Amino acid sequence: MSQIEALIQPHGGKLINCRLQGEAREETLSRAKKLPILTLSTRNLADLECIATGVYSPLNGFVEEEEYNSIVKDMRLSNGLAWSIPVTLQIPESVADKYKLNSEIALAHPNGDILAVMNVTSKFKPDQNFEARQIYRTNDNAHPGVRAMFKEGEIYLGGPIQLIQAIPQMDFLNYRLIPEDTRAEFAKREWNSVVAFQTRNPIHRAHEYITKIALEVVDGLFINPLVGQTKSDDIPARVRMQCYQVLMEKYYPQNRVFLGVFPAAMRYAGPREAIMHAIARQNYGCTHFIIGRDHAGVGDYYGTYDAQHIFDEFTQDELNITPLKFEHAFYCTRTQSMATAKTSPSTKGERIHLSGTKVREMLRNGQTPPPEFSRPEVAEILVSSMKLATV
């Protein structure tokens, strides 16, 4: 058995590849130019990339009605395989007649480039309020995921896709690795166990603490920040990437850490999104996944550790990747080190908690995050970026 074959199997047992090449690509591209064109949103583009490259294996397209209903109600595909969020292609009802059931359509980038062909095998209008309550636990339009879902459109198109042109990207080109790439890299490094760390924020001291604890029990750490669409007040991905790079260079062992971006868009679906994130990391080749405080959360819509509890609803046979559950870490003034309530004897007054929200507020007010929260090199990058943003 080769080193690659020894890695954890993709979710569902097979890594999906919807990317056409050679004559098949040329023939499909020629046919696509004569098809009805659907211009994709930013979230659609991220989903298309994740489907086509196997990040969302075993999906081979946008979900059909049967799969949609099964996912929304039971967090499983119709064959029983775990899947927590329906990956949908939505259109406004006003243009729905343009895209016919049992026909092909061309999926295009906003710049006009045709990226893929989709066979429309399903066309339906679901109860979006029910979807919102099931997936996001609210239908409040103030929730960014709910708002985005309603905005996309009332009619859902489902069916397999074939990618005929790479999705144009400008940033992080050396870090845009598909599951085939990461699996080859893990095998090259002879990592049999790999823990993934998902983040949409700069890595602060609490993050560093839990990732290094995880490194004590696995061969390697895959820092896999989400760089798709996020809230407008989140720190931009380009700034975060600078922070990750300087941290890896100065504070992690080079032979045990690897950086690659996660192209998905944030849905802020809390517990359900934690499951989806874990499945994606299994497809990348990871055996473990860090689940900390309020994973993929926003506002007060989810309980602090709901994203950990949801994993108890699945068996090891349903989810092969192992969640590593961590409590909220803080800087302990008594021990003068990072800790959690499990490891520190300190009282509440001896614990320095800073969230990403608080740090963004400090930066907007011209304050530098303290060393108990952020490494000085990271703080310098964040302060500089905020100054440039206000010029």
ROVO-484959 format. One record per atom (N, C-alpha, C): x, y, z; residue in one letter. Coordinates in pm, whole numbers, padded with zeros to 5 digits, always signed. Example, Ala and Ser with C-alpha at 12.3 -4.5 7.8 and 13.67 -1.06 7.14 Angstrom:
% residues 2
+01319-00569+00780A +01230-00450+00780A +01320-00330+00780A +01285-00225+00708S +01367-00106+00714S +01290+00003+00787S 
END
This chain:
% residues 391
+00085-00120+00000M +00000+00000+00000M +00088+00125+00000M +00059+00222-00090S +00136+00345-00097S +00099+00437+00019S +00184+00539+00040Q +00159+00633+00148Q +00027+00707+00126Q -00006+00740+00002I -00133+00809-00029I -00251+00718+00001I -00239+00592-00037E -00348+00497-00013E -00371+00473+00135E -00267+00495+00215A -00278+00474+00360A -00354+00586+00430A -00373+00700+00361L -00444+00812+00422L -00591+00779+00443L -00655+00856+00530I -00798+00841+00555I -00874+00851+00423I -00979+00770+00407Q -01058+00771+00285Q -01143+00898+00277Q -01168+00948+00155P -01260+01061+00141P -01398+01023+00193P -01478+01124+00224H -01614+01100+00272H -01694+01031+00162H -01749+00917+00193G -01820+00839+00093G -01732+00743+00018G -01600+00749+00041G -01508+00650-00017G -01442+00689-00147G -01486+00798-00211K -01429+00836-00340K -01416+00987-00350K -01298+01030-00397L -01275+01173-00417L -01334+01214-00552L -01429+01306-00549I -01497+01350-00671I -01408+01444-00752I -01411+01428-00883N -01338+01517-00974N -01431+01549-01091N -01482+01672-01095C -01575+01713-01201C -01506+01802-01304C -01373+01800-01308R -01299+01888-01399R -01272+01816-01531R -01321+01871-01640L -01299+01812-01771L -01166+01859-01829L -01106+01770-01909Q -00980+01804-01974Q -00980+01752-02117Q -00886+01800-02197G -00867+01749-02332G -00986+01767-02422G -01014+01664-02504E -01122+01672-02603E -01258+01689-02537E -01278+01621-02424A -01408+01633-02354A -01433+01777-02312A -01328+01843-02268R -01342+01983-02228R -01375+02070-02349R -01303+02052-02458E -01324+02136-02577E -01465+02116-02633E -01509+01991-02636E -01643+01963-02689E -01751+02024-02602E -01733+02014-02470T -01834+02067-02378T -01834+02219-02380T -01717+02279-02391L -01709+02425-02399L -01780+02477-02524L -01760+02407-02635S -01826+02448-02760S -01978+02439-02746S -02025+02333-02681R -02169+02315-02660R -02224+02418-02563R -02143+02453-02463A -02188+02545-02358A -02219+02684-02413A -02151+02723-02518K -02169+02857-02574K -02309+02877-02634K -02379+02766-02657K -02513+02773-02717K -02623+02753-02614K -02585+02735-02487L -02682+02705-02382L -02727+02832-02309L -02842+02826-02241P -02882+02937-02153P -02775+02959-02047P -02742+03082-02023I -02633+03114-01930I -02688+03163-01797I -02636+03107-01689L -02670+03150-01553L -02544+03207-01490L -02547+03336-01458T -02432+03401-01394T -02434+03374-01245T -02323+03325-01194L -02314+03279-01056L -02283+03393-00959L -02333+03379-00838S -02300+03472-00729S -02166+03433-00668S -02118+03515-00578T -01991+03486-00511T -01998+03354-00435T -02111+03329-00366R -02126+03204-00293R -02136+03085-00389R -02207+03103-00500N -02216+02997-00601N -02078+02958-00652N -01994+03059-00677L -01859+03033-00730L -01778+02949-00632L -01788+02983-00504A -01716+02907-00402A -01767+02764-00396A -01899+02746-00401D -01956+02612-00398D -01917+02532-00522D -01918+02597-00637L -01880+02529-00761L -01738+02477-00752L -01648+02558-00699E -01508+02516-00685E -01496+02398-00589E -01567+02403-00478C -01559+02296-00379C -01618+02166-00432C -01724+02175-00511I -01783+02055-00571I -01689+01996-00675I -01643+02080-00766A -01565+02032-00881A -01433+01969-00841A -01372+02018-00734T -01238+01971-00696T -01240+01862-00590T -01359+01823-00543G -01367+01715-00446G -01370+01756-00302G -01363+01886-00274V -01370+01933-00136V -01503+01891-00072V -01609+01892-00153Y -01741+01853-00104Y -01780+01710-00145Y -01682+01624-00166S -01714+01484-00195S -01805+01430-00084S -01910+01355-00120P -01937+01291-00249P -02028+01370-00343P -02053+01498-00317L -02141+01574-00407L -02074+01589-00543L -02151+01570-00649N -02099+01593-00784N -02175+01704-00855N -02255+01777-00777G -02331+01888-00832G -02412+01955-00722G -02491+02053-00761F -02580+02118-00666F -02693+02022-00633F -02737+02020-00506V -02824+01912-00461V -02962+01916-00526V -03013+01798-00555E -03148+01781-00608E -03249+01782-00494E -03377+01786-00528E -03482+01803-00428E -03482+01691-00324E -03466+01567-00367E -03466+01456-00271E -03352+01469-00171E -03233+01502-00222E -03118+01517-00133E -03137+01639-00043E -03188+01746-00101Y -03214+01868-00023Y -03303+01838+00097Y -03414+01772+00074N -03508+01743+00183N -03445+01653+00289N -03367+01556+00246S -03302+01465+00339S -03200+01538+00425S -03124+01627+00363I -03021+01704+00436I -03087+01798+00537I -03186+01874+00490V -03250+01973+00577V -03316+01906+00697V -03383+01794+00674K -03457+01729+00782K -03369+01641+00871K -03276+01566+00810D -03206+01460+00883D -03054+01475+00889D -02998+01576+00825M -02852+01594+00818M -02781+01475+00752M -02849+01416+00657R -02793+01302+00585R -02841+01305+00441R -02759+01250+00351L -02803+01231+00214L -02907+01120+00210L -02972+01103+00097S -03078+01001+00088S -03025+00860+00107S -02893+00840+00085N -02834+00707+00108N -02786+00689+00252N -02813+00787+00338G -02777+00778+00479G -02644+00839+00515G -02566+00883+00415L -02435+00940+00442L -02449+01078+00507L -02368+01104+00607A -02376+01232+00678A -02352+01350+00585A -02439+01449+00592W -02421+01576+00520W -02515+01676+00584W -02465+01792+00624S -02540+01879+00715S -02601+02005+00653S -02547+02052+00540I -02597+02176+00478I -02620+02152+00330I -02738+02186+00278P -02762+02166+00135P -02683+02269+00053P -02606+02220-00043V -02531+02309-00132V -02620+02335-00252V -02680+02451-00255T -02789+02480-00349T -02750+02585-00453T -02816+02576-00567L -02805+02678-00670L -02942+02743-00683L -02953+02868-00639Q -03081+02936-00633Q -03091+03046-00739Q -03211+03067-00787I -03236+03173-00884I -03365+03244-00848I -03380+03371-00886P -03506+03441-00861P -03619+03378-00941P -03737+03376-00884E -03853+03316-00952E -03883+03389-01083E -03846+03516-01090S -03877+03596-01209S -03802+03549-01334S -03691+03474-01317V -03615+03428-01433V -03619+03276-01446V -03700+03210-01364A -03698+03064-01357A -03736+02997-01488A -03823+03059-01568D -03866+02997-01693D -03753+02981-01794D -03646+03054-01774K -03534+03050-01867K -03455+02920-01856K -03463+02856-01740Y -03382+02737-01714Y -03475+02616-01699Y -03474+02530-01800K -03570+02421-01809K -03521+02296-01737K -03616+02222-01681L -03588+02093-01621L -03545+01995-01729L -03452+01905-01696N -03399+01805-01789N -03334+01868-01912N -03259+01972-01886S -03183+02038-01993S -03048+02082-01937S -02959+02122-02025E -02828+02172-01983E -02829+02323-01979E -02753+02378-01884I -02732+02522-01879I -02583+02548-01857I -02539+02668-01895A -02400+02707-01875A -02391+02795-01751A -02294+02766-01666L -02270+02845-01546L -02153+02939-01572L -02175+03068-01551A -02076+03168-01589A -02029+03251-01471A -01906+03296-01482H -01848+03393-01388H -01910+03530-01416H -01917+03618-01317P -01969+03753-01343P -01895+03828-01454P -01770+03787-01484N -01696+03853-01593N -01736+03800-01731N -01828+03703-01734G -01878+03648-01860G -01819+03515-01900G -01708+03474-01840D -01646+03346-01874D -01738+03229-01837D -01757+03137-01929I -01832+03016-01899I -01741+02919-01825I -01784+02878-01706L -01700+02794-01620L -01741+02648-01621L -01870+02621-01635A -01917+02484-01619A -02048+02464-01694A -02081+02338-01713V -02212+02299-01767V -02282+02218-01659V -02411+02245-01642M -02490+02173-01543M -02609+02108-01611M -02633+01983-01576N -02751+01911-01623N -02861+01930-01518N -02963+02007-01551V -03068+02040-01454V -03162+01920-01441V -03142+01843-01337T -03224+01724-01312T -03329+01748-01205T -03327+01869-01146S -03424+01901-01040S -03448+02051-01039S -03575+02087-01022K -03613+02228-01016K -03731+02238-00920K -03711+02310-00811F -03815+02309-00708F -03814+02438-00628F -03924+02460-00556K -03939+02577-00470K -03966+02528-00328K -03865+02531-00242P -03881+02478-00106P -03938+02583-00011P -03962+02539+00110D -04003+02629+00218D -03875+02686+00279D -03840+02806+00240Q -03712+02864+00283Q -03712+02899+00432Q -03829+02931+00486N -03834+02957+00629N -03802+02832+00709N -03851+02718+00662F -03820+02591+00727F -03671+02560+00715F -03616+02582+00595E -03472+02561+00575E -03391+02648+00671E -03428+02774+00682A -03355+02866+00769A -03356+02819+00914A -03474+02780+00962R -03484+02736+01101R -03406+02607+01126R -03405+02517+01028Q -03333+02391+01042Q -03182+02411+01036Q -03136+02488+00939I -02992+02502+00915I -02931+02606+01008I -02997+02720+01025Y -02941+02832+01100Y -03004+02850+01238Y -03108+02772+01267R -03183+02780+01391R -03257+02913+01407R -03275+02983+01298T -03349+03109+01299T -03385+03145+01156T -03492+03222+01139N -03521+03280+01008N -03510+03432+01014N -03434+03478+01112D -03408+03621+01131D -03319+03672+01018D -03367+03770+00944N -03292+03824+00831N -03165+03896+00875N -03152+03924+01004A -03029+03986+01053A -02914+03886+01056A -02945+03757+01054H -02842+03655+01050H -02780+03656+00910H -02646+03669+00897P -02586+03682+00763P -02609+03562+00672P -02613+03441+00728G -02638+03324+00646G -02781+03318+00596G -02874+03350+00683V -03016+03355+00645V -03038+03461+00539V -02981+03578+00562R -02996+03689+00468R -02943+03650+00330R -02826+03586+00326A -02768+03544+00198A -02854+03440+00129A -02911+03348+00207M -02995+03242+00150M -03121+03301+00087M -03187+03391+00157F -03307+03455+00101F -03274+03538-00024F -03158+03601-00021K -03119+03689-00131K -03092+03613-00261K -03046+03489-00249E -03005+03412-00367E -03123+03380-00460E -03242+03364-00407G -03356+03336-00494G -03445+03225-00440G -03569+03218-00492E -03670+03127-00438E -03672+02990-00505E -03618+02981-00626I -03620+02857-00703I -03483+02791-00697I -03484+02658-00673Y -03360+02584-00659Y -03341+02491-00779Y -03222+02497-00840L -03185+02408-00949L -03083+02307-00896L -03104+02181-00928G -03011+02079-00884G -02966+01992-00999G -02847+01934-00985G -02797+01843-01088G -02646+01844-01096G -02587+01745-01163P -02441+01733-01172P -02381+01843-01257P -02254+01875-01226I -02183+01980-01300I -02056+01921-01362I -02010+01987-01466Q -01881+01957-01527Q -01806+02088-01543Q -01691+02098-01477L -01612+02221-01482L -01526+02220-01609L -01536+02326-01688I -01461+02332-01813I -01356+02443-01812I -01358+02524-01708Q -01259+02630-01697Q -01236+02661-01550Q -01111+02673-01512A -01078+02703-01373A -01140+02837-01333A -01188+02843-01210I -01248+02966-01159I -01138+03069-01139I -01151+03188-01202P -01045+03288-01193P -01017+03329-01048P -00891+03329-01011Q -00849+03368-00877Q -00730+03463-00888Q -00724+03558-00796M -00615+03655-00796M -00522+03637-00676M -00576+03583-00568D -00500+03579-00443D -00464+03437-00402D -00354+03425-00328F -00313+03301-00261F -00296+03185-00358F -00245+03212-00477L -00237+03109-00580L -00152+02990-00537L -00046+03014-00461N +00040+02904-00415N -00024+02822-00303N -00132+02873-00248Y -00197+02806-00136Y -00333+02747-00172Y -00374+02761-00298R -00505+02709-00341R -00488+02563-00384R -00483+02478-00286L -00457+02336-00309L -00587+02257-00301L -00606+02168-00397I -00725+02083-00396I -00693+01955-00318I -00794+01876-00282P -00768+01756-00203P -00661+01662-00261P -00654+01650-00393E -00549+01569-00454E -00411+01622-00414E -00397+01754-00410D -00269+01816-00375D -00233+01795-00229D -00330+01820-00140T -00298+01810+00003T -00270+01665+00041T -00344+01572-00017R -00319+01431+00012R -00178+01390-00033R -00136+01440-00149A -00001+01410-00196A +00104+01472-00104A +00076+01593-00055E +00170+01660+00035E +00179+01587+00169E +00067+01546+00224F +00068+01473+00351F +00144+01341+00336F +00123+01274+00223A +00193+01148+00198A +00343+01171+00185A +00380+01278+00113K +00522+01311+00097K +00588+01336+00233K +00515+01398+00323R +00568+01427+00456R +00556+01308+00551R +00495+01201+00502E +00474+01080+00580E +00391+01108+00707E +00289+01193+00689W +00196+01222+00797W +00080+01123+00787W +00071+01031+00880N -00041+00938+00884N -00161+00996+00957N -00135+01091+01045S -00243+01160+01116S -00223+01310+01103S -00329+01379+01065V -00321+01522+01038V -00441+01591+01103V -00416+01697+01178V -00525+01773+01237V -00543+01903+01158V -00667+01933+01124A -00699+02056+01052A -00748+02162+01148A -00708+02286+01121F -00757+02399+01199F -00825+02497+01106F -00953+02518+01128Q -01036+02610+01049Q -01038+02746+01118Q -01018+02852+01042T -01029+02984+01101T -01069+03087+00995T -01143+03186+01040R -01171+03302+00955R -01117+03428+01023R -01038+03408+01127N -00975+03517+01201N -00824+03496+01205N -00747+03600+01237P -00604+03578+01262P -00587+03480+01378P -00480+03403+01375I -00455+03309+01484I -00399+03386+01604I -00478+03389+01713H -00430+03454+01834H -00372+03350+01929H -00333+03393+02046R -00261+03304+02137R -00343+03183+02179R -00475+03200+02194A -00560+03088+02231A -00562+02984+02120A -00570+03031+01994H -00565+02940+01880H -00432+02865+01876H -00326+02941+01895E -00192+02881+01893E -00181+02771+01999E -00236+02799+02114Y -00231+02704+02226Y -00301+02573+02191Y -00424+02581+02138I -00497+02457+02111I -00440+02382+01992I -00387+02454+01892T -00327+02382+01779T -00201+02310+01822T -00127+02366+01914K -00004+02300+01958K -00034+02182+02051K -00142+02192+02128I -00184+02075+02205I -00222+01962+02108I -00294+01997+02003A -00333+01896+01903A -00210+01834+01837A -00108+01914+01814L +00014+01863+01751L +00085+01759+01837L +00056+01758+01966E +00118+01658+02054E +00066+01517+02024E -00049+01505+01958V -00109+01373+01939V -00121+01332+01792V -00077+01418+01699V -00082+01384+01556V +00053+01416+01492V +00066+01375+01365D +00193+01395+01294D +00207+01537+01239D +00096+01597+01198G +00106+01727+01134G -00018+01813+01155G +00001+01943+01139L -00107+02042+01152L -00131+02107+01017L -00256+02104+00971F -00296+02169+00847F -00375+02294+00882F -00311+02410+00872I -00380+02537+00894I -00454+02569+00765I -00586+02573+00772N -00670+02578+00653N -00774+02690+00666N -00728+02816+00657P -00819+02929+00675P -00919+02943+00561P -01040+02981+00597L -01144+03008+00500L -01119+03143+00435L -01114+03147+00301V -01086+03272+00231V -01198+03311+00137V -01310+03239+00143G -01427+03278+00064G -01499+03394+00128G -01619+03420+00083Q -01696+03536+00128Q -01724+03529+00278Q -01697+03640+00348T -01726+03652+00490T -01800+03783+00514T -01833+03809+00641K -01900+03935+00676K -01807+04053+00647K -01868+04168+00623S -01790+04286+00586S -01698+04333+00697S -01731+04300+00823D -01647+04346+00933D -01541+04244+00975D -01537+04128+00907D -01430+04032+00933D -01299+04086+00875D -01187+04049+00936I -01057+04093+00888I -01031+04029+00752I -00989+04107+00651P -00971+04055+00515P -00875+03937+00510P -00900+03846+00416A -00820+03724+00405A -00673+03755+00378A -00644+03857+00297R -00503+03887+00265R -00426+03926+00390R -00492+03995+00483V -00427+04035+00609V -00408+03911+00697V -00510+03830+00703R -00501+03708+00785R -00389+03617+00735R -00375+03606+00603M -00271+03519+00548M -00132+03567+00588M -00111+03696+00593Q +00018+03748+00641Q +00043+03705+00785Q -00063+03707+00865C -00050+03667+01005C -00014+03519+01016C -00081+03434+00937Y -00053+03291+00942Y +00092+03263+00900Y +00137+03332+00797Q +00272+03307+00746Q +00379+03345+00848Q +00363+03458+00914V +00465+03499+01011V +00461+03410+01135V +00342+03365+01173L +00332+03274+01287L +00400+03140+01257L +00374+03086+01140M +00435+02959+01102M +00587+02970+01098M +00634+03082+01049E +00780+03102+01036E +00849+03110+01172E +00784+03174+01268K +00852+03204+01394K +00810+03116+01512K +00690+03059+01508Y +00638+02996+01630Y +00593+02850+01615Y +00608+02793+01496Y +00572+02653+01475Y +00692+02578+01414Y +00706+02450+01444P +00810+02370+01379P +00778+02354+01231P +00870+02392+01144Q +00842+02398+01001Q +00802+02263+00942Q +00856+02156+00996N +00830+02024+00938N +00700+01962+00987N +00626+02035+01069R +00503+01976+01124R +00380+02064+01103R +00392+02163+01017V +00279+02251+00992V +00274+02283+00843V +00152+02295+00790F +00132+02318+00646F +00013+02412+00630F +00024+02504+00534L -00078+02606+00513L -00141+02593+00375L -00272+02590+00371G -00345+02591+00245G -00482+02651+00268G -00535+02724+00170V -00661+02796+00192V -00782+02709+00161V -00891+02740+00228F -01021+02674+00211F -01109+02772+00134F -01147+02742+00009P -01213+02843-00076P -01360+02866-00048P -01417+02794+00048A -01560+02803+00074A -01602+02941+00124A -01728+02973+00102A -01788+03093+00160A -01841+03059+00299A -01835+03155+00391M -01892+03135+00524M -02043+03141+00517M -02106+03047+00588R -02251+03049+00601R -02294+03089+00742R -02204+03084+00838Y -02234+03117+00978Y -02346+03029+01033Y -02340+02901+00995A -02445+02807+01036A -02409+02731+01162A -02306+02774+01232G -02274+02717+01362G -02255+02566+01359G -02333+02491+01440P -02314+02346+01451P -02320+02271+01319P -02418+02304+01235R -02428+02234+01107R -02307+02262+01019R -02256+02384+01025E -02140+02416+00943E -02014+02347+00996E -02009+02324+01126A -01896+02251+01183A -01886+02111+01122A -02000+02045+01104I -02001+01913+01042I -01952+01923+00897I -02002+02021+00825M -01962+02039+00685M -01812+02068+00675M -01762+02150+00765H -01619+02181+00766H -01535+02057+00796H -01583+01973+00885A -01510+01851+00920A -01505+01757+00799A -01618+01741+00730I -01621+01654+00613I -01524+01703+00506I -01522+01833+00482A -01430+01890+00383A -01285+01859+00420A -01252+01868+00551R -01114+01841+00591R -01079+01693+00580R -01177+01606+00600Q -01151+01464+00574Q -01118+01443+00427Q -01189+01514+00339N -01160+01502+00197N -01021+01554+00163N -00974+01654+00235Y -00837+01702+00216Y -00733+01601+00264Y -00776+01502+00346G -00685+01401+00394G -00656+01408+00542G -00734+01489+00616C -00711+01506+00759C -00785+01398+00839C -00722+01355+00947T -00781+01254+01035T -00851+01315+01155T -00813+01440+01190H -00867+01507+01308H -00904+01651+01270H -00997+01706+01347F -01044+01843+01319F -01070+01913+01451F -01011+02030+01468I -01027+02107+01592I -01162+02178+01593I -01237+02156+01700I -01364+02226+01721I -01353+02301+01854I -01347+02431+01845G -01334+02512+01965G -01464+02579+02004G -01452+02690+02064R -01568+02767+02112R -01642+02829+01994R -01774+02810+01988D -01863+02878+01893D -01815+02866+01749D -01781+02746+01708H -01733+02724+01571H -01837+02770+01469H -01794+02852+01374A -01879+02903+01264A -02001+02979+01315A -01991+03030+01436G -02104+03100+01494G -02106+03248+01460G -02216+03310+01496V -02232+03454+01478V -02337+03501+01578V -02316+03617+01637G -02413+03670+01733G -02439+03573+01846G -02565+03566+01887D -02605+03477+01997D -02700+03367+01948D -02684+03325+01825Y -02777+03229+01768Y -02751+03086+01814Y -02628+03058+01860Y -02593+02922+01899Y -02529+02921+02037Y -02542+02807+02105G -02475+02792+02233G -02324+02781+02215G -02250+02815+02319T -02104+02823+02311T -02041+02696+02257T -02091+02580+02299Y -02031+02453+02258Y -02127+02365+02178Y -02229+02424+02118D -02324+02348+02036D -02254+02279+01919D -02151+02345+01863A -02079+02287+01749A -02000+02163+01789A -01973+02147+01918Q -01910+02024+01964Q -02015+01916+01989Q -02125+01956+02049H -02230+01860+02084H -02289+01791+01962H -02296+01861+01849I -02362+01804+01731I -02289+01681+01679I -02159+01670+01706F -02084+01552+01661F -02131+01425+01731F -02195+01441+01846D -02246+01324+01918D -02366+01261+01847D -02421+01331+01749E -02536+01279+01674E -02494+01188+01558E -02363+01168+01543F -02311+01085+01435F -02218+00979+01493F -02220+00861+01434T -02131+00754+01477T -01997+00766+01405T -01897+00691+01452Q -01766+00690+01387Q -01776+00637+01245Q -01873+00549+01220D -01893+00498+01084D -01947+00605+00991D -02025+00700+01047E -02083+00806+00965E -01985+00920+00940E -01906+00952+01041L -01803+01056+01029L -01670+00995+01071L -01584+00968+00974N -01456+00905+01005N -01356+00999+01069N -01366+01127+01037I -01274+01225+01095I -01307+01242+01243I -01203+01259+01324T -01220+01268+01470T -01220+01413+01515T -01327+01460+01581P -01324+01598+01633P -01240+01607+01759P -01157+01709+01767L -01083+01739+01890L -01150+01860+01952L -01217+01838+02065K -01300+01942+02125K -01223+02017+02233K -01215+02149+02218F -01141+02231+02312F -01231+02335+02378F -01206+02359+02505E -01275+02467+02574E -01211+02601+02538E -01278+02706+02579H -01230+02842+02552H -01098+02864+02625H -00993+02895+02550A -00863+02918+02610A -00848+03066+02646A -00761+03093+02742F -00738+03229+02790F -00595+03241+02841F -00554+03363+02864Y -00424+03385+02927Y -00444+03391+03078Y -00372+03305+03148C -00384+03296+03294C -00274+03380+03359C -00312+03484+03432T -00212+03571+03493T -00142+03503+03611T -00205+03403+03670R -00140+03333+03782R -00025+03246+03732R -00050+03168+03627T +00054+03079+03575T +00136+03146+03465T +00089+03265+03421Q +00154+03341+03314Q +00171+03256+03189Q +00062+03190+03152S +00063+03106+03033S -00080+03090+02982S -00092+03035+02860M -00224+03004+02806M -00279+02881+02877M -00411+02876+02892A -00473+02765+02964A -00621+02760+02932A -00688+02657+02983T -00834+02650+02982T -00878+02620+03125T -01008+02616+03145A -01059+02585+03279A -01017+02446+03323A -00984+02360+03229K -00941+02224+03262K -00798+02220+03317K -00718+02320+03284T -00576+02315+03320T -00530+02425+03413T -00616+02524+03437S -00575+02638+03518S -00651+02644+03652S -00581+02672+03762P -00647+02687+03892P -00697+02829+03916P -00684+02916+03817S -00712+03058+03834S -00860+03087+03856S -00885+03203+03914T -01021+03253+03929T -01056+03338+03808T -01181+03378+03798K -01227+03454+03683K -01146+03580+03661K -01108+03648+03769G -01034+03773+03757G -00891+03756+03709G -00844+03632+03707E -00707+03605+03662E -00702+03554+03519E -00814+03561+03449R -00822+03509+03312R -00847+03622+03213R -00761+03633+03114I -00775+03736+03012I -00834+03672+02887I -00961+03704+02860H -01031+03653+02743H -01040+03766+02640H -01002+03738+02517L -01024+03833+02410L -01075+03756+02288L -01185+03799+02235S -01242+03734+02116S -01199+03810+01991S -01225+03749+01875G -01197+03817+01750G -01277+03946+01739G -01400+03944+01791T -01483+04064+01788T -01419+04177+01867T -01369+04144+01987K -01306+04246+02071K -01179+04301+02007K -01104+04213+01941V -00981+04259+01876V -01014+04354+01761V -01115+04321+01681R -01154+04411+01572R -01195+04547+01627R -01263+04546+01742E -01304+04671+01805E -01182+04750+01851E -01084+04682+01910M -00960+04748+01953M -00887+04811+01834M -00879+04736+01725L -00809+04787+01607L -00878+04910+01550L -01012+04906+01547R -01086+05023+01496R -01063+05145+01584R -01036+05121+01712N -01011+05232+01806N -00864+05270+01813N -00782+05211+01726G -00641+05244+01722G -00558+05180+01831G -00612+05076+01897Q -00539+05009+02004Q -00468+04885+01952Q -00352+04856+02010T -00276+04737+01973T -00315+04622+02064T -00350+04506+02009P -00384+04392+02094P -00268+04358+02188P -00296+04328+02313P -00189+04300+02410P -00118+04168+02380P +00006+04152+02430P +00082+04028+02403P +00015+03904+02461P -00070+03922+02563E -00143+03807+02617E -00243+03752+02517E -00276+03832+02417F -00372+03788+02317F -00306+03754+02184F -00209+03836+02144S -00154+03822+02010S -00002+03832+02012S +00064+03751+01932R +00208+03765+01915R +00237+03904+01858R +00347+03967+01900P +00374+04105+01856P +00381+04121+01705P +00435+04020+01635E +00444+04030+01489E +00305+04032+01425E +00214+03955+01483V +00077+03953+01432V +00007+04085+01463V +00025+04134+01584A -00035+04262+01623A +00012+04374+01530A +00139+04370+01494E +00193+04473+01405E +00127+04470+01268E +00105+04350+01215I +00038+04336+01086I -00106+04389+01094I -00176+04355+01202L -00315+04396+01217L -00327+04548+01230L -00239+04608+01310V -00243+04753+01329V -00211+04825+01198V -00109+04776+01126S -00072+04838+00999S -00185+04829+00897S -00252+04715+00893S -00362+04699+00797S -00477+04791+00830S -00503+04811+00959M -00611+04899+00998M -00578+05045+00962M -00452+05083+00978K -00411+05219+00943K -00428+05243+00793K -00389+05142+00712L -00404+05156+00567L -00551+05165+00527L -00636+05090+00598A -00778+05088+00565A -00846+05220+00595A -00790+05297+00687T -00852+05423+00725T -00790+05544+00654T -00687+05518+00574V -00621+05630+00503V -00712+05681+00391V 
END
